[in-house]
Amino acid sequence: MEKQERRKGIRNLCFDEMSIDLALTIVDKVEKPLELLFYLMRRENQRALVLMLISASDIDMDAFLQEKKRDTDILYKVDEAHNIYAMICQDTRVDEGYHFAQRLYRSLEELQANEVYVSEVEIGSTNYEAKEVIFRLIELYFRAANSGQTGEINFYAFS
């Protein structure tokens, strides 16, 4: 009985088939560009970057994000049916990335978007594999979506 109660306290993250497919799509779209940016960070001593997953319903996310992103931000349509997008914000410190995510959220709220999920990882060094960074982002996003943490910015920093 005690062992069973302890298990309840452990928060496992299980992916269903759709989530696995979505996670693989994210890896396919983001891994190579992220590896290229890691190379540039090492070679050119560039500042940190932020990798973000964002989704919302009842809004044209593609048009919204195209309008809000900077020229140096790279936007990927991950799942059009669920309005899920990935964005790489180059040369962006953690506080800048977090404030950008907050501005995006407030704008989505003003436009009366629903089910807004924003997860981001800040990458301050290239000591990590691109897949590890992407997997952490996917984990943050799915934890938020599975627990209904809409309207919160879920964040992790790799320093």
Buried (B, 14 or more C-beta within 10 A) or exposed (E): EEEEEEEEEEEEEEBEEEBEEBBEBBBEBBBEBBBEBBEBBEEEEBEBBBBBBBBBEEBEBEEBBEEBBEEEBBBBBBBEEBBBBBBBBBBBBBEBBBEBBEEBBEBBEEEEBEBBBBBBBBBBEBEBEBEEBBBBBBBBBBBBBBEEBBBBBBBBBBE
